[in-house]
Amino acid sequence: MSGSENKTVLIYTTLEQVDDAKRIGRALVESKRAACVNIFPATVAIYEWQGEMQEAGEVVMLIKTRKACLAEALAQTKQLHPYDTPALLVIEPSQVDDDFAAWIAGQTGA
């Protein structure tokens, strides 16, 4: 497997409920499409929707995986996500600790 396939990537998404984030996170880790997820409850989203200013509570989930698992991790997250159009943002870190990157690779089947 090439080095680029083992490159660590993060997927950022938001959800309305912590339980939804836990359900998706467990599924991703159990399927080896993610090494770990972090769930940040009680964030606030401010946005405009249909011409009206909105403020809503949301949960942020950060999914730690590698490039070789990215397409499947995104597809599984989208399939399990309760939103019709979830935010699914891929973040490619400029630097990752070698030991941590190796752990992610090992957890995701590399």
C-alpha distance (Angstrom), angle and dihedral (degrees) to the residues before:
residue distance angle dihedral
M1 . . .
S2 3.77 . .
G3 3.76 124.2 .
S4 3.81 92.3 -113.3
E5 3.83 91.1 58.1
N6 3.81 88.9 54.4
K7 3.80 92.9 49.0
T8 3.80 111.7 125.3
V9 3.79 115.6 -115.2
L10 3.77 131.6 178.0
I11 3.78 128.3 -145.2
Y12 3.80 116.9 -151.8
T13 3.79 119.7 -158.9
T14 3.78 138.8 156.4
L15 3.78 131.3 -141.4
E16 3.78 137.3 -178.9
Q17 3.81 97.6 -126.7
V18 3.82 134.0 43.0
D19 3.81 89.7 -141.1
D20 3.82 90.5 59.8
A21 3.81 90.5 51.0
K22 3.81 91.2 49.3
R23 3.82 91.7 48.6
I24 3.81 92.9 50.3
G25 3.80 92.9 41.3
R26 3.80 93.1 52.2
A27 3.81 91.3 48.1
L28 3.81 92.1 51.2
V29 3.81 94.1 48.3
E30 3.82 93.4 43.6
S31 3.81 90.9 50.8
K32 3.85 90.5 48.7
R33 3.80 90.9 -122.0
A34 3.81 89.2 119.0
A35 3.78 132.8 29.5
C36 3.78 94.6 -152.9
V37 3.77 142.8 -13.5
N38 3.78 128.5 -149.4
I39 3.78 118.8 -151.6
F40 3.79 119.5 -158.0
P41 3.81 109.4 -167.5
A42 3.76 127.2 -161.3
T43 3.77 103.6 31.2
V44 3.79 122.0 150.2
A45 3.79 124.0 -128.4
I46 3.80 120.1 -159.3
Y47 3.80 115.9 -169.8
E48 3.78 144.2 136.4
W49 3.80 117.8 -104.5
Q50 3.80 124.1 179.3
G51 3.78 91.0 -15.3
E52 3.81 94.7 -52.2
M53 3.79 127.8 108.2
Q54 3.82 109.6 -119.4
E55 3.78 133.9 -165.2
A56 3.80 118.4 -172.4
G57 3.77 140.2 162.7
E58 3.78 114.9 -110.7
V59 3.78 140.3 174.3
V60 3.81 118.9 -129.1
M61 3.79 118.9 -145.5
L62 3.80 123.1 -167.4
I63 3.80 114.3 -164.3
K64 3.83 118.2 -157.8
T65 3.78 114.2 -153.1
R66 3.80 141.5 126.6
K67 3.78 132.7 -98.4
A68 3.82 94.2 -104.0
C69 3.84 89.5 60.3
L70 3.78 96.6 40.2
A71 3.81 101.3 98.8
E72 3.80 92.9 46.9
A73 3.82 92.9 43.6
L74 3.81 91.2 51.1
A75 3.81 92.2 46.7
Q76 3.80 93.1 48.6
T77 3.80 92.3 46.4
K78 3.80 91.8 49.7
Q79 3.80 91.9 47.1
L80 3.82 92.8 51.5
H81 3.81 96.6 37.8
P82 3.82 115.6 107.4
Y83 3.83 94.3 -146.0
D84 3.81 119.2 91.1
T85 3.81 90.0 -138.1
P86 3.81 108.9 21.0
A87 3.77 122.8 -168.2
L88 3.80 104.4 -111.1
L89 3.79 109.9 174.7
V90 3.80 122.2 174.6
I91 3.79 116.1 -146.2
E92 3.80 120.7 -166.4
P93 3.81 109.9 -160.5
S94 3.79 115.5 -139.1
Q95 3.80 90.3 -140.3
V96 3.81 134.9 18.4
D97 3.79 127.6 -179.4
D98 3.83 107.7 -102.1
D99 3.81 94.5 -130.3
F100 3.79 92.4 49.3
A101 3.81 92.0 47.1
A102 3.82 89.4 50.7
W103 3.81 89.8 51.1
I104 3.83 91.2 51.7
A105 3.80 90.1 48.5
G106 3.79 91.6 49.7
Q107 3.79 93.4 47.9
T108 3.78 91.7 50.8
G109 3.78 96.6 49.6
A110 3.81 104.0 -96.1
